[in-house]
């Protein structure tokens, strides 16, 4: 199993580290345009192998896509990071060109690769890859919902004063501060709805804190987060590589599901060796449907800014 990660910055390097530590891939290729940067990150990570007990080979390369040939899965993290006060949408002009070029270069050397898009604005970048490549829709996946759901569960555990392993919850919709739809009505603590423990006001606050999770970290760190995004990507990669059939909310291309068409947006999917093996349609109430529709309208407006 060969995995390529394009972009050796904080998110890409964290992703490579988590994949290596889980030890399910034979090789991880870390590629970056900055001379020697990916090679240095790879060397540093390989020097942890004996300490962390993994045998995955991590190779760093500078902008040489021939070294990615035969990749089973590739992750696109490249693009400029979001800066304080910058929305994900403001990134589109620069990142669209980068993502389109990266996807084309990957497919030239690995035509059967499954692509996971992380670059922001993530739903629009995922849509761009769908519209500018010929690979099947099940092999193009946007990462956002997995990360947003992890942040949702963190906030739920805080509010409940519970171990996070007790908590389950999901965020669907667009991967943006205004587009996320945290499904508080469906969230549980050991199969008991969290509404049994938390007031409606407290649950609403959890939802709002989740929606600004990325912006909160950007303000604190001065740049985008990397540990949780890297872990989220590695979980998706492992689900595909190991054919786990695990359910994650991911940005998927919809053709009628949830009443939406010609859009990539976060919905629950089953991930296995074929990428997205099934889009899971869960029952939403009228309020959730309205929020999902509003989120989709926001994503579509950003999509209209694309030029391809």
MOHUUR-V180691 format. One record per pair of residues at least 6 apart in sequence whose C-alpha atoms are under 7 Angstrom apart, sorted by the first residue. I is the first residue (numbers start at 1). J is the second residue. If there is no record, write none. Layout:
BEGIN
I,J
I,J
END
This chain:
BEGIN
1,25
1,26
1,27
1,72
2,25
2,26
2,27
2,28
2,71
2,72
2,73
3,27
3,28
3,29
3,71
3,72
3,73
3,74
4,28
4,29
4,30
4,68
4,71
4,73
4,74
4,75
5,12
5,29
5,30
5,31
5,74
5,75
5,76
6,30
6,31
6,32
6,75
6,76
6,77
6,78
7,31
7,32
7,76
7,77
7,78
8,30
8,31
8,32
8,38
10,226
11,226
11,227
11,229
11,230
12,77
12,230
13,41
14,226
14,227
14,230
15,230
15,231
15,233
15,234
16,28
17,45
18,231
18,234
19,234
20,54
20,56
21,52
21,54
23,54
23,55
23,56
25,56
26,56
26,57
27,56
27,57
27,58
28,57
28,58
28,59
29,58
29,59
29,60
29,68
30,38
30,42
30,59
30,60
30,61
31,38
31,60
31,61
31,62
31,63
32,38
32,61
32,62
32,63
33,62
33,63
34,62
35,62
36,62
38,60
38,61
38,62
39,59
39,60
39,61
42,58
42,59
42,60
46,58
49,55
65,105
65,106
66,109
68,109
69,109
69,110
70,109
70,110
71,110
71,113
72,113
72,114
73,113
73,114
73,115
74,113
74,114
74,115
74,116
75,115
75,116
75,117
76,116
76,117
76,118
76,119
77,117
77,118
77,119
78,119
79,95
79,98
79,119
80,95
81,223
81,224
82,88
82,223
82,224
83,218
83,222
83,223
84,218
84,219
84,222
84,223
88,120
88,121
88,176
89,121
89,302
91,120
91,121
92,121
96,125
99,125
100,129
103,129
107,113
114,139
114,140
114,275
115,139
115,140
115,141
116,140
116,141
116,142
116,143
117,126
117,141
117,142
117,143
118,142
118,143
119,125
122,142
122,144
122,175
123,142
123,174
123,175
123,251
123,264
123,265
124,299
124,302
124,303
126,141
126,142
126,264
127,263
127,264
130,137
130,140
137,253
138,275
138,276
138,277
139,274
139,275
139,276
141,250
141,251
141,252
142,250
142,251
142,252
143,233
143,250
143,251
144,175
144,250
144,251
145,171
145,172
145,175
145,249
145,250
145,251
145,266
146,232
146,248
146,249
146,250
147,228
147,229
147,232
148,171
149,169
149,170
149,171
151,210
151,213
152,169
152,210
153,164
153,167
153,168
153,169
154,164
155,206
155,210
156,206
157,163
157,164
157,167
166,189
166,190
167,188
167,189
167,190
168,187
168,188
168,189
169,183
169,186
169,187
169,188
170,182
170,183
171,180
171,181
171,182
171,183
171,249
172,180
172,181
172,182
172,249
172,266
172,267
173,179
173,180
173,181
173,265
173,266
173,267
173,292
173,295
174,180
174,265
174,266
174,295
174,296
174,299
177,211
177,212
178,211
179,295
179,298
180,211
181,291
181,292
182,207
184,203
186,193
187,193
187,194
188,194
217,224
217,225
218,224
218,225
239,245
239,246
239,271
239,272
240,271
240,272
240,273
240,275
241,273
242,273
243,272
243,273
244,271
244,272
245,270
245,271
245,272
246,270
246,271
247,268
247,269
247,270
247,271
248,268
248,269
248,270
249,266
249,267
249,268
249,269
250,266
250,267
250,268
250,269
251,264
251,265
251,266
251,267
252,264
252,265
252,266
252,267
253,262
253,263
253,264
253,265
254,260
254,261
254,262
254,263
254,264
255,261
255,262
257,281
258,281
268,279
268,280
269,276
269,278
269,279
269,280
270,276
270,277
270,278
270,279
271,277
END
